[in-house]
Amino acid sequence: MCISAEALALFLNLILAPVTSEPGRIIVHAEEMDAHWVQLEDRWCTMAPQIQGRGMFAELAKEDA
């Protein structure tokens, strides 16, 4: 998922999780897991939704076994 710098700034101002940063990377230290945002040209991208989704499917698969 990629969003504009303005959208990321709005998101970061709304959340209560601690955030650390370095050039080209912002890490949101959320309750469940850290979400890494990486700058790609004029957008900020994260794989957090995909990673979280895979984890949920893995838990469901365990329950079905």
N, C-alpha and C positions, 0 to 999 in steps of 0.2 A: 504494500500500500504506500503510495506517495502522495504528499500534500505540499502546498506552497509554504514558504517560510512564514507568511502571515498567518496561515491556518495553524501551523505548528506553534507559533508564539501564542495564539489565542488558547490552544489546547493546554500548553504548559502553564498559562496563567489561571486556568480553571481547575487543574488537578491539585491534590494536596500531597502527592508523593514527592520525595526528595529527588533532585536532578543533579547530575554532574555532567560536565562537558569538556571537550577538547576540540581543537580545530577540526571541523567536518564531522563531528560525532556528538550526539547528546544521548545520555543514558537516563531513562526514567526508572527509578528504583521502586517499582510497584510491589504491592503485597504478594502477589502470586509469583512474579518473576521480573527480571529487568527487561526493559524494552529499549533496544538500541535503535536510534534514528541516525541515518547516515546521509550526508549531503551529496546529492547527485545533480550537478549543475545548479539549476535554480529551484530544485525540489528537495524535500526531505522524505526519506523512505525508511520503512521498517518491515520486518518479516514477523513481527509479534503476533498479528492476528492468525497467520498461517501456522505458526508454531503452537499457539494456544489451541487452535482447532485440532491439530494432530494429537495433542495431548488428551483432549476430550475424547476423540475417537479411540485412542488406545485404552482409556479407562472403560469405555463402553464395551470394547472387545473383551476385556478381562471379565467383566460382569457376565457376558454371554457364554464364556467358556466353562 
